[in-house]
């Protein structure tokens, strides 16, 4: 009788472990295949011109990429 209880407990624990493993794999597979939307990537997000005389025209090119799988819309850019 004691052996039967231990065997039942082992079978139940194994079943729970298998279910947890299956749910975990389904969650990981779903997350990996899910669309992530747009994702902005800027190689150099800040640039310091240093001390500049008034009236000097300054220019710097920022490389912006969309590394996501959706359309990236840049609606507003402002200097700080």
SVG drawing of the C-alpha trace seen along z (x, -y; Angstrom):
<svg xmlns="http://www.w3.org/2000/svg" viewBox="-2 -84 36 86">
<polyline fill="none" stroke="black" stroke-width="0.4" points="0.0,0.0 2.8,-2.4 4.5,-1.5 1.3,-2.2 1.1,-5.7 4.7,-6.5 4.2,-5.3 1.0,-7.4 2.9,-10.4 5.8,-9.8 3.4,-9.5 1.6,-12.6 4.8,-14.6 6.1,-13.4 2.8,-14.4 3.0,-17.9 6.6,-18.2 5.7,-17.2 2.8,-19.7 5.0,-22.5 7.6,-21.7 5.0,-21.6 3.5,-25.0 7.0,-26.5 7.9,-25.3 4.6,-26.6 5.2,-30.0 8.8,-30.3 7.7,-29.2 4.9,-31.7 7.1,-34.5 9.7,-33.8 7.3,-33.8 5.2,-36.8 5.7,-40.1 7.6,-42.6 6.6,-45.7 8.9,-48.6 12.1,-48.9 14.4,-51.9 18.2,-51.4 20.5,-54.4 24.2,-53.7 25.1,-57.1 22.1,-58.6 23.9,-61.6 26.5,-63.9 28.2,-66.8 29.5,-69.6 31.4,-71.1 31.9,-74.9 30.7,-76.6 30.7,-80.3 27.2,-81.9 26.0,-81.8 28.0,-78.7 26.1,-76.3 26.4,-72.7 25.7,-69.4 25.8,-65.8 24.3,-62.7 22.6,-60.2 22.3,-56.7 18.8,-55.4 17.6,-51.9 14.4,-50.0 15.5,-46.6 11.9,-45.5 9.4,-43.9 6.8,-46.7 6.8,-50.2 8.8,-52.7 7.3,-56.2 9.5,-59.1 7.0,-61.9 9.1,-64.5 12.8,-65.3 14.0,-68.1 17.4,-69.3 18.1,-69.4"/>
</svg>
